[in-house]
C-alpha cells in the first residue's frame, strides 16, 4: 500500500454473525505522519459511526502508538490497522524496526519516555506487542471497548 493512501474499508467475515469492519493504512515513519494517522483514524471512525468516547480514545491511542514506532524504531513505514467488531475496536501499529524487549510502561512520572504507553494502558481494555508475522518488525495493539452509544 502506498504511503498516505486512503483507507479502504473491508468487511471481514469471521463466520455467521461475526463480521467486522477493518481498515489499514501505511504512512512514512516520520513525525509528520502522527497527525496523518490521527486524521485517517478520525475519518474512518466517524464513517463507521463509532461513539465519541471510543472515537476519542482510539485517536489518542493510535497517535501514541505511531509516535512510539517513529521515535523508537528504525522504520521506513508504519502500518496502522483498525478493526471494529463485537469485541470492540482493535487498533494495531506495525513497525519495521526491532526493539529488544518491546515497548514497556515507564511508571516514573518524570521519565521522558513511556508516558504514552501509560495513556494506552489507561484507555484500553488490553494492549500488548508481538513480532510481526514475517518477523520484519513488531506489532503493538490495543483493544478499546465499545461505548454504550455505538457497538462496533
C-alpha positions as CSV (number, residue, x, y, z in Angstrom):
1,X,0.0,0.0,0.0
2,X,1.3,3.4,-0.9
3,X,2.3,5.7,2.0
4,X,-0.5,8.0,3.0
5,X,-3.0,6.1,0.9
6,X,-6.7,6.5,1.8
7,X,-8.4,4.0,3.9
8,X,-10.2,1.3,2.0
9,X,-13.0,-0.3,4.0
10,X,-13.1,-4.0,4.0
11,X,-15.7,-6.3,5.6
12,X,-14.1,-9.3,7.2
13,X,-16.3,-12.4,7.6
14,X,-15.3,-14.4,10.6
15,X,-18.3,-16.7,10.4
16,X,-22.0,-16.3,10.8
17,X,-22.9,-13.2,12.8
18,X,-19.3,-12.2,13.4
19,X,-18.5,-9.8,10.7
20,X,-16.0,-6.9,11.4
21,X,-15.2,-3.7,9.6
22,X,-11.5,-3.4,9.0
23,X,-9.2,-0.8,7.5
24,X,-5.5,-0.2,7.2
25,X,-3.1,2.5,6.0
26,X,0.6,2.9,5.7
27,X,2.5,6.1,6.4
28,X,6.2,7.1,6.3
29,X,7.8,6.7,9.7
30,X,8.4,10.3,10.3
31,X,7.0,12.7,12.9
32,X,4.6,14.4,10.4
33,X,2.8,11.1,10.0
34,X,1.5,11.1,13.5
35,X,-1.0,13.9,12.6
36,X,-1.9,12.0,9.4
37,X,-2.6,8.8,11.4
38,X,-4.9,10.8,13.7
39,X,-6.7,12.3,10.8
40,X,-7.2,9.0,8.9
41,X,-8.3,7.2,12.1
42,X,-10.7,10.0,13.0
43,X,-12.2,9.9,9.4
44,X,-12.7,6.1,9.4
45,X,-14.3,6.0,12.9
46,X,-16.7,8.8,12.0
47,X,-17.7,6.9,8.9
48,X,-18.3,3.8,11.0
49,X,-20.4,5.8,13.5
50,X,-18.2,4.9,16.4
51,X,-19.3,6.6,19.6
52,X,-17.5,9.7,20.8
53,X,-15.8,8.2,23.8
54,X,-14.5,5.2,21.9
55,X,-13.5,7.5,19.0
56,X,-11.6,9.9,21.2
57,X,-9.7,7.1,23.0
58,X,-8.9,5.4,19.7
59,X,-7.5,8.5,18.1
60,X,-5.2,9.2,21.1
61,X,-4.1,5.5,21.2
62,X,-3.2,5.5,17.5
63,X,-1.3,8.7,18.0
64,X,0.8,7.3,20.8
65,X,1.5,4.0,19.0
66,X,2.6,5.7,15.8
67,X,4.7,8.1,17.8
68,X,6.4,5.2,19.5
69,X,7.0,3.5,16.2
70,X,8.6,6.6,14.7
71,X,10.7,7.5,17.7
72,X,11.8,4.1,19.0
73,X,12.4,2.1,15.8
74,X,14.4,2.3,12.6
75,X,11.4,2.0,10.3
76,X,10.7,3.5,6.9
77,X,7.0,2.8,7.1
78,X,4.4,2.2,9.8
79,X,1.2,0.3,9.1
80,X,-1.9,1.1,11.1
81,X,-4.9,-1.3,11.3
82,X,-8.4,-0.6,12.7
83,X,-10.8,-3.4,13.3
84,X,-14.3,-2.8,14.6
85,X,-16.2,-5.9,15.8
86,X,-18.4,-7.0,18.6
87,X,-15.4,-7.2,20.9
88,X,-14.7,-3.5,20.4
89,X,-12.2,-1.6,18.4
90,X,-8.8,-3.3,17.9
91,X,-6.0,-0.9,16.9
92,X,-2.6,-2.0,15.9
93,X,0.6,-0.4,14.6
94,X,3.2,-2.4,12.9
95,X,6.8,-1.1,12.5
96,X,9.8,-2.3,10.7
97,X,12.2,-1.9,13.5
98,X,13.5,-4.2,16.2
99,X,13.5,-3.0,19.8
100,X,14.8,-5.6,22.2
101,X,12.2,-6.5,24.8
102,X,9.4,-4.5,23.1
103,X,7.5,-1.5,24.5
104,X,7.4,-1.0,28.2
105,X,5.5,1.1,30.6
106,X,7.5,3.7,32.5
107,X,6.0,4.3,35.9
108,X,8.2,7.3,36.7
109,X,6.3,10.5,36.0
110,X,9.4,12.5,35.3
111,X,10.7,10.0,32.7
112,X,10.8,11.5,29.2
113,X,9.6,8.2,27.6
114,X,6.9,5.7,28.4
115,X,4.1,8.1,29.4
116,X,2.3,7.5,26.1
117,X,2.0,3.8,27.0
118,X,0.5,4.7,30.4
119,X,-2.2,6.5,28.4
120,X,-2.7,3.5,26.2
121,X,-2.9,1.3,29.3
122,X,-5.5,3.6,30.9
123,X,-7.7,4.0,27.8
124,X,-7.7,0.4,26.6
125,X,-9.2,-2.8,27.9
126,X,-6.0,-4.6,27.0
127,X,-2.8,-4.0,25.0
128,X,0.4,-5.8,24.0
129,X,3.0,-6.4,21.5
130,X,4.3,-9.3,19.4
131,X,6.7,-9.9,16.5
132,X,5.2,-9.2,13.1
133,X,4.1,-12.4,11.3
134,X,7.0,-12.1,8.8
135,X,9.5,-11.2,11.6
136,X,10.1,-7.9,9.9
137,X,9.2,-5.8,12.9
138,X,6.8,-5.5,15.8
139,X,3.0,-5.2,16.2
140,X,1.8,-3.1,19.1
141,X,-2.0,-3.4,19.6
142,X,-4.7,-2.1,21.9
143,X,-8.4,-3.0,22.4
144,X,-10.8,-0.2,23.1
145,X,-14.2,-1.5,24.3
146,X,-17.2,0.0,22.5
147,X,-19.1,2.6,24.4
148,X,-22.9,2.4,25.0
149,X,-23.6,4.8,22.2
150,X,-22.3,2.5,19.4
151,X,-21.1,-1.0,19.4
152,X,-18.5,-1.8,16.8
